Amino acid sequence: MTDQLYMEMNDGYKIPVVGLGTWKSEPGDATYNAVLNSINAGYRHIDTARAYDNESDVGRAIKDAGVDRKELFITTKLWNKDQGYETALEACEKSLARLGCDYIDLYLIHWPLKDKRNESWRAFIELQEKGLCKSIGVSNFTIDNLKEIEDRFDILPAANQVEFHPYHYQRELLDYCNSKNILIEAYSPLVHAKRMDEPRLVSISQELGKTPAQILIRWAMQRGMIVLPKSVNNDRIIENFTVFDFDISDSVMERLDDLDERYVTCWDPHNPPPYAPV
Ligand SMILES: NC(=O)c1ccc[n+]([C@@H]2O[C@H](COP(=O)([O-])OP(=O)(O)OC[C@H]3O[C@@H](n4cnc5c(N)ncnc54)[C@H](OP(=O)(O)O)[C@@H]3O)[C@@H](O)[C@H]2O)c1
């Protein structure tokens, strides 16, 4: 087992650098086993969401894992239909019940829904004051969305979870978040498995004797991000966590930076779907 690394958020809480993603992990035993296997492999950070419909399976697994709750870091997210002040407060209580937890380590606004995000953030600040969420943050927020929070509230998000990998290297957003002490959490860090055979990545992987997935995860770590690889396969869960025992040199990091092609695998807040205006 490799040692977990941590980063500190702007509210003083520590967050494990590599967390298990659970989007598209089937509700039921698939999610339960993935979470349990990940904790056995050394992960201490699990990323779920109301929208993934698997919070209760995450909750069962963390209860059965035999690891002190205080050692685990659980993130979940407020779904769009629950955005707003009262509805966000209620949704948090429901997520806590499904997770079987007294508190959420990091609660995120899943999407910067126009007209609702500010009221949701007001509720999030209250949830943090009440201790129901230790840290609060956002997801899929653009620089403009973050500036809007900054203009209206005293509390800035601890993290912004966005799509981030070398094929979608959002430098401007990363620089902005770094300047405000907002951590970027890289989602779809494995490019949703759509670039594993890409020749330049394969070539670097062979040079370093590491798998493409390990290279992608390590790149995000060395660029100062939290990384959330998803897998339901135990071998790949272990592979994705074996990333603490090597470094990528500066010159190879630059070659990885050059893979950028603004490739978006998930939803894009700069080109939002009609059902979720930003
Ligand atoms: N906030 C948001 O809006 C948002 C959006 C997207 C994602 N996320 C979060 O970020 C997490 C990760 O993103 P993601 O699930 O989109 O994609 P990802 O982690 O980039 O890729 C997951 C895919 O890669 C495969 N895979 C995993 N490890 C592998 C390996 N070592 N070698 C080859 N293939 C491998 C997985 O299959 P197997 O499971 O079969 O291994 C799955 O098909 C999500 O699960 C979720 O927690 C958040």
PDBQT file of the ligand as one rigid body, heavy atoms in Angstrom, charges set to zero:
ROOT
HETATM    1  N1  LIG A 301     -18.718  17.307 -11.007  1.00  0.00    +0.000 N 
HETATM    2  C1  LIG A 301     -18.998  16.828 -12.199  1.00  0.00    +0.000 C 
HETATM    3  O1  LIG A 301     -19.815  17.373 -12.978  1.00  0.00    +0.000 OA
HETATM    4  C2  LIG A 301     -18.302  15.557 -12.629  1.00  0.00    +0.000 A 
HETATM    5  C3  LIG A 301     -18.349  15.155 -13.966  1.00  0.00    +0.000 A 
HETATM    6  C4  LIG A 301     -17.659  13.993 -14.331  1.00  0.00    +0.000 A 
HETATM    7  C5  LIG A 301     -16.970  13.284 -13.371  1.00  0.00    +0.000 A 
HETATM    8  N2  LIG A 301     -16.961  13.664 -12.053  1.00  0.00    +0.000 N 
HETATM    9  C6  LIG A 301     -16.252  12.908 -10.982  1.00  0.00    +0.000 C 
HETATM   10  O2  LIG A 301     -14.959  12.558 -11.442  1.00  0.00    +0.000 OA
HETATM   11  C7  LIG A 301     -14.834  11.120 -11.469  1.00  0.00    +0.000 C 
HETATM   12  C8  LIG A 301     -13.923  10.660 -12.586  1.00  0.00    +0.000 C 
HETATM   13  O3  LIG A 301     -14.387  11.075 -13.851  1.00  0.00    +0.000 OA
HETATM   14  P1  LIG A 301     -15.056  10.069 -14.901  1.00  0.00    +0.000 P 
HETATM   15  O4  LIG A 301     -15.736   8.964 -14.187  1.00  0.00    +0.000 OA
HETATM   16  O5  LIG A 301     -15.844  10.914 -15.823  1.00  0.00    +0.000 OA
HETATM   17  O6  LIG A 301     -13.872   9.540 -15.778  1.00  0.00    +0.000 OA
HETATM   18  P2  LIG A 301     -12.373   8.974 -15.605  1.00  0.00    +0.000 P 
HETATM   19  O7  LIG A 301     -12.036   8.726 -14.183  1.00  0.00    +0.000 OA
HETATM   20  O8  LIG A 301     -11.545   9.895 -16.403  1.00  0.00    +0.000 OA
HETATM   21  O9  LIG A 301     -12.466   7.616 -16.407  1.00  0.00    +0.000 OA
HETATM   22  C9  LIG A 301     -13.257   6.545 -15.982  1.00  0.00    +0.000 C 
HETATM   23  C10 LIG A 301     -13.183   5.472 -17.058  1.00  0.00    +0.000 C 
HETATM   24  O10 LIG A 301     -11.837   4.979 -17.138  1.00  0.00    +0.000 OA
HETATM   25  C11 LIG A 301     -11.814   3.568 -16.915  1.00  0.00    +0.000 C 
HETATM   26  N3  LIG A 301     -10.569   3.304 -16.169  1.00  0.00    +0.000 N 
HETATM   27  C12 LIG A 301     -10.354   3.507 -14.858  1.00  0.00    +0.000 A 
HETATM   28  N4  LIG A 301      -9.085   3.228 -14.528  1.00  0.00    +0.000 NA
HETATM   29  C13 LIG A 301      -8.474   2.816 -15.676  1.00  0.00    +0.000 A 
HETATM   30  C14 LIG A 301      -7.172   2.373 -15.981  1.00  0.00    +0.000 A 
HETATM   31  N5  LIG A 301      -6.236   2.321 -15.033  1.00  0.00    +0.000 N 
HETATM   32  N6  LIG A 301      -6.899   2.019 -17.252  1.00  0.00    +0.000 NA
HETATM   33  C15 LIG A 301      -7.844   2.076 -18.217  1.00  0.00    +0.000 A 
HETATM   34  N7  LIG A 301      -9.117   2.490 -17.985  1.00  0.00    +0.000 NA
HETATM   35  C16 LIG A 301      -9.424   2.858 -16.718  1.00  0.00    +0.000 A 
HETATM   36  C17 LIG A 301     -13.085   3.277 -16.132  1.00  0.00    +0.000 C 
HETATM   37  O11 LIG A 301     -13.535   1.955 -16.351  1.00  0.00    +0.000 OA
HETATM   38  P3  LIG A 301     -13.656   0.863 -15.138  1.00  0.00    +0.000 P 
HETATM   39  O12 LIG A 301     -14.573   1.477 -14.101  1.00  0.00    +0.000 OA
HETATM   40  O13 LIG A 301     -14.231  -0.311 -15.801  1.00  0.00    +0.000 OA
HETATM   41  O14 LIG A 301     -12.257   0.663 -14.630  1.00  0.00    +0.000 OA
HETATM   42  C18 LIG A 301     -14.049   4.275 -16.753  1.00  0.00    +0.000 C 
HETATM   43  O15 LIG A 301     -14.541   3.792 -17.991  1.00  0.00    +0.000 OA
HETATM   44  C19 LIG A 301     -16.294  10.670 -11.623  1.00  0.00    +0.000 C 
HETATM   45  O16 LIG A 301     -16.458   9.301 -11.352  1.00  0.00    +0.000 OA
HETATM   46  C20 LIG A 301     -16.972  11.604 -10.660  1.00  0.00    +0.000 C 
HETATM   47  O17 LIG A 301     -16.760  11.192  -9.320  1.00  0.00    +0.000 OA
HETATM   48  C21 LIG A 301     -17.618  14.814 -11.681  1.00  0.00    +0.000 A 
ENDROOT
TORSDOF 0
